[in-house]
C-alpha cells in the first residue's frame, strides 16, 4: 500500500508524539498528538495498548485523542474496523483540521483476545502477500483473454468472434461457423470461477427474503462491524465462540449459525438448483445471450488439451444434485453422485466490500464423457470467409 504522509500544521511546534495545546473547540478536552506515522494499523495498535483492557491504565468511556491529520470516509472506516477487531469501540470524527477518536467501550462484546503484535517483518509479508494476490489476479485475467484469442484462431475463427466482456458469459461467438456460443475455461487446477455477483445483485436476481439476505451477510461477511454485531445479536450468535479470523472478516461459519438460517439456506439453494446452475454455466441473471458450449482446457494454456461439452447435457446430468455445507463450515458445495461439481464461498480478496461477494466455482468432475461433443462446421464454410 502506498505510504501516505500528512504535513505538520505550521502552528505545531511541540515534538512529535507529545501532548500539545489545541485551538479546535471539539478537541479542547482531548489529548492532542502530532501525526507520528501514516500507518493506520500502527495507530490502531497504539490505541489498543493505551485504551485496551490489557493495558496498564485502560481508557474509560469518552476518553478522546485528536491527531493532526484528516481522514477521508474510507480511511475512517478502515481505521475504525481495525480498532473494532482490537476490541475497541470508538467514534471517529473531524475536528477542524484534526481527527478526533473517542472511546466508547474497550470490552466490545468480543472475547478478550488481542492480536499478537505485528512486527516490521510480519507487516512486510502481509503487504507482499496482498500485492502478489493482486498481481496474480491481473496476470490470470490477461492470460485468460490471450488464451481466448488463441483458441479462436486455433478453431479457425476471426478475432472479432472473441467477446469475453464482463457483462456476458460468451467468450467466443462461433455461431456462424459451428452454431455455438462458448464459455472458455483455462484453469490451473481442478476448478475455476464461473459466477461472481455482489451480495446485493445476487439477492435481487433471486428475490431473496430478509432471512436469506441475513444469511449471506453472516456466512460471507457483513459490510461493517455495526451490521455484524446487529445480526449476531438478532440471531443470538455467541461471539465469544467465534475465531479471530471470523471476527476480523465479520462473518460466521456454518457451525455457529442458528439452525433456522442453515435450514433456510440449504432449502433455498436446493429449491433453486437449476436456476443457480444456469447462472453459473449459461448466462448471468438478466443476460440476453446464453452459452451452450463449455470449452475446457485440461492442461493450462494447451490448445491441444481443450475439449468441448454440451452445457444442456451438463445441466440435465447435474439437475438432481444436492447443496450441503462442507465440514470446515466456510463453503457450500453442490454434490452429484458423490462428486463436488459447484462450490460457493466468499471471494476473500479485493476491497473490503468486494471480498464479501459470493464466488461460485465449477469443478472438473462435472465434465462427464457423455456430454462431450466435437465441433462440426455448419453451412457453407467458404461463404463465411
N, C-alpha and C positions, 0 to 999 in steps of 0.2 A: 504494500500500500504506500502510495506517495506520501512522503513526510510533509506535514503541514506546519508552518511556523506562524506565530502570531506576534506582530510588532508590539513592543512595550509602549504604553502611553507615555507622552512626554513628561507628565507631571509625576510619574512614579520614580522616586529616587532611592527607595529602600532596596536592600539586597534581595535577590530572588528567594522566594520561599519564606520571607519574613513578614509578619503581620504589619500592615501599613494603614494609615488613616484613609478613609474613603469619603468621597463627596456625594455619591449617589445615596439618596434618601432610603431606597429599598435595601441597601446594603449596610445601613447605619449600625445595626446591631449584630452584624455578621463579622466573622474573621475574614480578612481580605488577603488574598495571595496573588502575587505576580505570577504570570504564566511560566512555570518552570519546565514544562515539557509539552510537546504536541502529541504525545502518545496517550490517547484517551484510556487505554487499558491500564497504563501506569497510574493515571489519576484515579481511576476507579479502585485500584488495589490500595492506593494510599488512603482513600476514604474508608475502605473496608478495615484497614489497620487502625484508623483513627476512631471510627464510629462502631465497628463491629463488636459483637458480644465477646469475642475472644481478645479484644484489646485491653490494655491496662486501664484505660479510662474511657469506657464506651460512651458514645454520644447519647444524648437524650432527645426526646421529641422536640422538633422545632429548632434544634441547633442548625446553624447555617454557615456556609462558606461562600465567598464570592471570588471568582477568578477574573483576571484581566484579559478576557478573551470573549468572543461572541461565537456561539454555536448555531449552525443552521438547524432546520427542522430535523433532517435525517441524522445529524450528529447528536442532537439531543436524544432522539430515540435510541440510537446506538449506545450512547453513554449510559442512559437510564437502564437499558437492558443488561449491560454489563454489571451495573450496581445491583440490579434485581437478582441476577444469578449469584452474586456475592452476598445475598441475603440482606440487602439494604433497600428499603422502600423510600424513595425520595421524590421531591418535585424539582424540576429544573426550569428556570425562567430567566428572561432577560432582565438586566438591571443596569440601565444606561448602556455603557459600552462593556459591561461585565456580564458574567453568567453566575446566577445565584442557585446554589444547591441546598435544599432544605431537607433535613432528616425527618421522616415520618415514623419509621419503625426499623429497628435492627433485629427483629425477630422474623418478620416477613412470612409467617405461616409456612416455613420450609424447614427441613432438617438442618441443624446447625453443622453443616459440613462445608468447611471453607475449601475452595480450590487451592491446590498447592501453589506456592509462589512460582511465577513464570520467569525464569532467568533469561539472560540475553540469548543463550544458545537455543533454548526451547522456543523462544519467540521467533527467532530466525527460521527455525524449522517449520513452524506453523505458517509463516509468511510464504516460504518457498513452496510448501505443500499447496497452499491456495493458488499461487501463481502457476504452479505446474498443472493443477487441475484445469485452470482457465486455458492454458496453452494447449493442453491435451484435447480439450473440447473444441477449440478453434481448429486444431490440426485435423481432428476426426471429421469435422464438418467440411473442411476443404478437401480432404481425401474422398469423402462421400460424393461430392459434386464431380470431382475429377473421374471417379470410377463410373458414374452415370454417363458421362461423356464418352468414356472409352467403351462402355458396354453398348451404347447406341451405335457407335461406329463399328463395333465387332459384329453386330447383327444387321449391318447394312442400312442404318437409318441416318438421316441428315441431322446436323447439330440442333436444328430448331425443334426436333422431336423431344428434346430433353426439357422438361418443365421444372419439377422439383422445387416449387416455391413453398413458403411457409404456410400458405393457405390451402394447400392441396396435398393429397397423398400420391397423386400421379407423378412419378419421377420421369418415366419415359412414355410418351404417347405413340404407340405403334399401331394405331387403328388402321391407317391406310395400307400398311404392308401386311400386318399379321392379324388385324382385328382385335388388338389387345391394348389395354392400359395397364402399365406395370408399376408396381412398387418395388424398388431395388433395395435389398439388404446386403450389406457387406460387413458382417460382424467380425470382431476379433476373437470371439469366444462362442459360447452356445446360445447367446441371447442378444437382443438388441432392442432399443427403444422404438415403439410404434405409435404412441399417443401420449402427448404431454400438454393437457389443458391446465388452466388455473383452477383453483378450487371453485371460484365463482362461475366460470364458464361451464365447468362440469356440472355444477349444481343446477344451473339454468337449463342446460341441454337435457338433463334427465329429470327436471321438475322435482328436485329433492325437497322433502318437507324439512322442518326445522330440526327434527331429531337427527336426520341423516346429515344435515349440514354441520350440526354439532359433532357428529361422529368424525367427519372428515377433519375438522379443526383439531380435535383431540388426537386422532390417530396420526395425522400427517404433520400437525404443528399449527398453533394459533398465530394470529397476526402480531400479537404483543402480549406482554405479561398480564395486563389487566384482563384481557379476554381469557387468557389461560386460567387465571385464578377464579374468574367468574364461572367458567364452565366446570372446573373441578369442584367448586362449591355446589353448583347446580346438580351434579350427578354424584355427590358425596364420595368423591375420589380422595383417598387419604394420601396427601402429597408427601408425607414422611416416608412412604414406602417406595417412592419413585427414585430413580437413579439420577445422579448429577447430569448425565447426558440428556435424559428426558427433560429435566427441568430447564437445562440450557437451551433446548430446542423447542420448548413449550409444547411438548407432545406427551402422549401416554401410550405405552404399548398395550396390546390387546389383553395381556394378563391382568392389567389393573383397571380395565374398563368395566363398567357395570354390565351385567348380563343383558339388560334391556337394549343397550347400544350394540353389543356384539350380535345378538339375535337379529335386531333390526337391520344391521349392516349386511349380514350374510343373506337374509331374506331378500333385501333389495338386489344385491349382486346376482343371486341365483334366479330371481324373477326376471331380471333384465339381461340375462347372459347373452342372448342373441344380439341385442342392441349394442352391448358393450363390445362383443367380438366384431361386430360390423364397424364400430368406431375405431377399433384397433387396426383392422385389416383392410377395410374397403374405403371408407370416407369419414371424415370428421362430421359430427352433427351439423347439419345445415349446409354441408359442402355439396355443390351441384354435381361435380364429376366424381365417378366412383371407379376404384381399382378392381380389376377382375383377375389379375395375374401377379403372383409374387415371384420375383427373381431373387434367388438366394445364393450367395457365394459361400460354398462350403469351405473354401480356403480364402482368407482375406486377400483382396486385390488380385485374385487369379481369375481371369476371364474364362479360362478353360474349365473351372470348377463351378460355374454358375448353372443352376438347374431351375426349372420353371414349374410352378404349381398353380393349379386352378383354385382360386380362392373360394368359389362357391362350394367346391368339394371339401375344402378345409373347414368351412363353416358348418357344413352338414355333418361332417365327421366329429366336430367338436361341440355340437349343439346340446349333447346330453352330459356335459361335464358338470363339475361342482366346484363352487368357490369355497375356500376354507382358509383359516388363519394358519400361518406357519408356527412351528414350535417356539421360535425366538420372539414371536409377538410383534414383529415390525413389518411383516409382509402379508398380503392376501394373495393366494395362488389359485389358479383355475386348473383343476386336475381332470384329465381324461384318460380313462383306463390305466390309472396309476402313474401317468406322466404329467409333469407340470408343463403346460403349454402357454399360459399367460400369467404374468405376475404384476402386482401393483404395490408400490412403496413410495415414500416421499422422495422428491428429487434429490434433496440434500446439498446441492451446490448452487452457486449463484448468489443473488441478493437474498436478504433475509426473507422477504415475501416469496420470491421465486423458489427458494429452497423447500417451501412447504407445498409445492404443487404435486398433484398425483402423477406419477410416472408409470406408464404401462410398458412392459417388455414382452416380446414374443420369444419363445424358446424353440430350438430346432426340433424338439420332439413332436411339434405339431405337424411337421412335414412328412407325411406318410407316403409310401410308394404309390398307392392307389390314386393319389391326387396329382402325380407328376404328369406334365404334358411336354410335348415338343412343339416348337414354333413352326408353323406352316404358312407359307406365303399365300395370300388370297388374291383373287382377281388378276388383272394384267400387270405383272411386275414391271414390264418395260414401260407401260403407260404411266407408271407412278414416278418415274425418274424426272 
